[in-house]
Amino acid sequence: MNTSNATISICTIQPATVWQEPERTLTRIDQQLAQVCQWHAPDLVLLPEHFNSATDEEGATGQWDAARRFAVDMARRYRINLVAGSVERWDAGAGARVNTALVLDRDGCELGSYQKRQLFGYEIERQVVPGRSPLVAEVEGVRCGVLICADLWFPELVREIAAEIDLLCVPAQTTIRPESEPAYARMLWHTMAMTRAQENVVAVAVSDHAATAEAPFRCGGVASITDPSAQPDMAAIQRVIDDGAP
């Protein structure tokens, strides 16, 4: 059970990304952040998995470098702490791709990094290598754990850090069949977030790509913030709202 008395405001970003067009995608994220921070910036913002919507060729690091610079710039410009979703990058030491999330403070300084441990379809095809270690990063007195998308399906990954965290941040990129509606994915993910929150007595924040994202696959738009003491509102979970909005 968490013991921290610190409080922070949280925002999860759900952008309408454009697959393999990182400039358009990052511009949209910047615009959403500007909208969110116009009146009162949140203390912590969570971007989705593969937030740059681009991948590098084997051995290249250009997309990773650009995404990291963007994340640092966003943290500094908007004076926010940032869980910079995740980006696939080439790890020269491992000689393989890894799916990496960064946690940055308001000055763009790195508080920690995490590599996804439970890989899924597309990543396995691309021979992404799983990470091995958990991450707990303190953000202004709040202890934050990070898991990436499919990691949340494995309760043991939450359980191993539950006693050390107040908030679990989960960047995701959900995928559903092109003909499917996002309501089922949202109900599934919101229920799973509630389950993990109540099992471990921690708040759970999930970010995702909007269902209106432009990609060869469709995303579920499952972003949520879950209070472990709350009752799920199934009508709200299944309601489709402005998918491109934060």
C-alpha positions as CSV (number, residue, x, y, z in Angstrom):
1,M,0.0,0.0,0.0
2,N,1.3,3.5,-0.8
3,T,2.2,5.9,2.0
4,S,3.0,9.1,0.2
5,N,1.0,12.2,1.2
6,A,2.0,14.2,-1.8
7,T,-0.6,15.1,-4.5
8,I,-0.2,15.9,-8.2
9,S,-2.6,16.7,-11.0
10,I,-2.4,14.2,-13.9
11,C,-3.4,14.4,-17.6
12,T,-3.3,11.5,-20.1
13,I,-2.9,12.5,-23.7
14,Q,-4.8,10.5,-26.4
15,P,-3.6,12.0,-29.8
16,A,-4.9,11.2,-33.3
17,T,-1.5,10.0,-34.5
18,V,-0.4,9.4,-38.1
19,W,1.5,6.2,-38.5
20,Q,5.1,6.7,-39.9
21,E,4.5,10.5,-40.1
22,P,6.2,11.6,-36.9
23,E,6.3,15.4,-37.8
24,R,2.5,15.5,-38.2
25,T,2.0,13.3,-35.1
26,L,4.3,15.3,-32.8
27,T,2.7,18.6,-34.0
28,R,-0.7,17.2,-33.0
29,I,0.6,16.3,-29.6
30,D,2.2,19.7,-29.2
31,Q,-1.2,21.3,-30.0
32,Q,-3.0,19.1,-27.4
33,L,-0.4,20.0,-24.8
34,A,-0.9,23.7,-25.6
35,Q,-4.6,23.3,-25.2
36,V,-4.3,21.4,-21.9
37,C,-1.7,23.9,-20.4
38,Q,-3.5,27.0,-21.6
39,W,-5.1,27.8,-18.3
40,H,-3.4,25.6,-15.8
41,A,-0.7,23.0,-16.6
42,P,-1.0,19.6,-14.9
43,D,1.9,18.4,-12.8
44,L,2.3,15.2,-14.8
45,V,1.4,14.3,-18.4
46,L,1.4,10.8,-19.8
47,L,2.0,10.2,-23.6
48,P,1.0,6.9,-25.3
49,E,3.2,4.0,-26.4
50,H,5.0,4.7,-29.7
51,F,3.9,8.3,-29.3
52,N,6.0,9.4,-32.3
53,S,4.3,6.8,-34.5
54,A,7.5,5.9,-36.3
55,T,10.2,3.3,-36.3
56,D,13.9,3.3,-37.2
57,E,15.7,0.9,-39.5
58,E,18.0,-1.6,-37.8
59,G,21.0,0.2,-36.3
60,A,19.5,3.7,-36.9
61,T,18.6,6.1,-34.1
62,G,17.2,9.1,-35.9
63,Q,13.5,8.6,-34.8
64,W,14.5,7.9,-31.2
65,D,16.7,11.0,-31.1
66,A,14.0,13.2,-32.5
67,A,11.3,11.8,-30.2
68,R,13.6,12.3,-27.2
69,R,14.4,15.9,-28.1
70,F,10.7,16.5,-28.6
71,A,9.8,15.1,-25.2
72,V,12.5,17.2,-23.5
73,D,11.3,20.3,-25.3
74,M,7.7,19.7,-24.2
75,A,8.6,19.2,-20.6
76,R,10.6,22.4,-20.5
77,R,8.2,24.6,-22.6
78,Y,5.1,23.6,-20.7
79,R,6.8,23.2,-17.3
80,I,5.4,19.7,-16.8
81,N,6.7,16.4,-15.6
82,L,6.3,13.9,-18.5
83,V,6.1,10.2,-18.9
84,A,7.2,10.2,-22.5
85,G,5.1,7.3,-23.6
86,S,7.5,5.0,-25.3
87,V,9.5,4.8,-28.4
88,E,11.1,1.9,-30.2
89,R,14.9,2.4,-30.3
90,W,18.0,0.6,-31.3
91,D,20.2,-0.5,-28.4
92,A,23.7,-0.7,-29.7
93,G,24.9,-2.6,-26.6
94,A,22.2,-5.3,-27.0
95,G,22.4,-5.2,-30.8
96,A,18.6,-5.2,-30.8
97,R,15.5,-3.0,-30.7
98,V,13.9,-2.1,-27.3
99,N,10.6,-0.4,-26.5
100,T,11.6,2.4,-24.0
101,A,9.7,4.9,-21.9
102,L,11.3,8.0,-20.3
103,V,10.2,9.9,-17.2
104,L,11.3,13.6,-17.4
105,D,11.0,16.4,-14.9
106,R,9.9,20.0,-15.6
107,D,13.4,20.9,-16.7
108,G,13.6,17.9,-19.2
109,C,16.0,16.0,-17.0
110,E,15.6,12.2,-17.0
111,L,14.2,10.7,-13.8
112,G,14.3,7.2,-15.1
113,S,13.7,4.9,-18.1
114,Y,11.9,1.6,-18.6
115,Q,11.9,-1.1,-21.2
116,K,8.7,-3.0,-22.0
117,R,8.9,-6.6,-20.7
118,Q,5.8,-8.3,-22.2
119,L,6.0,-7.9,-26.0
120,F,3.1,-8.2,-28.4
121,G,2.7,-9.3,-32.0
122,Y,4.2,-6.5,-34.1
123,E,7.2,-6.2,-31.7
124,I,7.9,-9.9,-31.8
125,E,7.9,-9.8,-35.6
126,R,10.5,-6.9,-35.4
127,Q,12.6,-8.9,-32.9
128,V,12.3,-6.3,-30.2
129,V,14.1,-7.5,-27.0
130,P,12.1,-7.4,-23.7
131,G,13.4,-5.4,-20.7
132,R,14.2,-7.1,-17.4
133,S,13.8,-4.5,-14.7
134,P,11.0,-2.5,-13.1
135,L,11.0,1.3,-12.7
136,V,9.9,3.5,-9.8
137,A,10.6,7.2,-10.3
138,E,9.7,9.9,-7.8
139,V,7.9,12.8,-9.3
140,E,7.5,15.7,-6.9
141,G,7.0,13.4,-3.9
142,V,4.7,10.9,-5.7
143,R,6.2,7.5,-6.5
144,C,5.4,6.5,-10.0
145,G,5.8,3.1,-11.6
146,V,5.7,2.6,-15.3
147,L,4.5,-0.3,-17.4
148,I,3.9,-0.4,-21.1
149,C,0.7,-1.6,-22.7
150,A,0.7,-5.5,-22.6
151,D,2.7,-5.4,-19.4
152,L,-0.6,-4.4,-17.6
153,W,-2.1,-7.8,-18.5
154,F,0.4,-9.5,-16.2
155,P,-0.6,-8.8,-12.6
156,E,2.7,-10.0,-11.2
157,L,4.5,-7.0,-12.9
158,V,2.3,-4.6,-10.9
159,R,2.5,-6.6,-7.7
160,E,6.3,-6.5,-7.6
161,I,6.3,-2.7,-7.3
162,A,2.9,-2.1,-5.7
163,A,4.3,-1.5,-2.2
164,E,6.7,1.2,-3.6
165,I,4.3,3.3,-5.7
166,D,1.4,5.7,-5.4
167,L,0.6,5.9,-9.1
168,L,1.0,3.4,-12.0
169,C,1.5,5.0,-15.5
170,V,0.7,2.8,-18.5
171,P,1.5,4.2,-22.0
172,A,-0.4,2.0,-24.4
173,Q,-1.1,1.5,-28.1
174,T,-4.1,-0.7,-28.3
175,T,-5.1,-2.4,-31.5
176,I,-8.6,-3.7,-32.6
177,R,-9.9,-5.1,-35.8
178,P,-10.6,-2.4,-38.4
179,E,-14.3,-3.2,-38.5
180,S,-14.6,-3.2,-34.7
181,E,-16.0,-0.4,-32.6
182,P,-13.8,0.9,-29.7
183,A,-16.4,0.4,-27.0
184,Y,-15.4,-3.2,-26.2
185,A,-11.7,-2.3,-26.0
186,R,-12.5,0.6,-23.7
187,M,-14.6,-1.5,-21.4
188,L,-11.9,-4.2,-21.3
189,W,-9.1,-1.7,-20.6
190,H,-11.0,0.4,-18.1
191,T,-12.1,-2.8,-16.2
192,M,-8.5,-4.1,-16.2
193,A,-7.2,-0.7,-14.9
194,M,-9.8,-0.8,-12.2
195,T,-8.8,-4.4,-11.3
196,R,-5.1,-3.5,-11.1
197,A,-5.9,-0.4,-9.1
198,Q,-8.1,-2.2,-6.5
199,E,-5.8,-5.3,-6.3
200,N,-2.8,-3.1,-5.4
201,V,-4.4,0.0,-3.9
202,V,-2.8,2.4,-6.4
203,A,-4.1,4.9,-8.9
204,V,-3.7,3.8,-12.5
205,A,-3.3,6.2,-15.5
206,V,-3.5,4.8,-19.0
207,S,-2.7,6.8,-22.3
208,D,-3.5,5.5,-25.8
209,H,-3.8,6.6,-29.4
210,A,-7.2,7.9,-30.5
211,A,-9.6,5.6,-32.4
212,T,-9.3,8.2,-35.2
213,A,-5.6,7.7,-35.5
214,E,-4.4,7.2,-39.1
215,A,-2.7,3.8,-39.3
216,P,-3.0,0.3,-40.9
217,F,-4.6,-0.8,-37.7
218,R,-7.3,0.7,-35.6
219,C,-6.7,1.9,-32.0
220,G,-9.1,1.6,-29.1
221,G,-8.8,5.0,-27.5
222,V,-8.7,3.6,-24.0
223,A,-7.1,6.4,-22.0
224,S,-8.3,6.6,-18.4
225,I,-7.3,7.6,-14.9
226,T,-8.6,5.2,-12.3
227,D,-9.0,5.8,-8.6
228,P,-8.9,2.5,-6.7
229,S,-11.7,3.6,-4.4
230,A,-14.1,4.5,-7.2
231,Q,-17.0,2.6,-8.7
232,P,-16.8,2.0,-12.5
233,D,-19.4,3.8,-14.5
234,M,-20.1,1.3,-17.4
235,A,-22.2,3.8,-19.3
236,A,-19.4,6.3,-19.3
237,I,-16.8,3.7,-20.2
238,Q,-18.7,2.7,-23.3
239,R,-19.6,6.2,-24.4
240,V,-17.5,7.3,-27.4
241,I,-16.4,10.9,-26.9
242,D,-14.1,13.3,-28.8
243,D,-11.3,10.9,-29.6
244,G,-8.7,13.5,-30.6
245,A,-9.2,15.5,-27.4
246,P,-7.0,15.2,-24.3
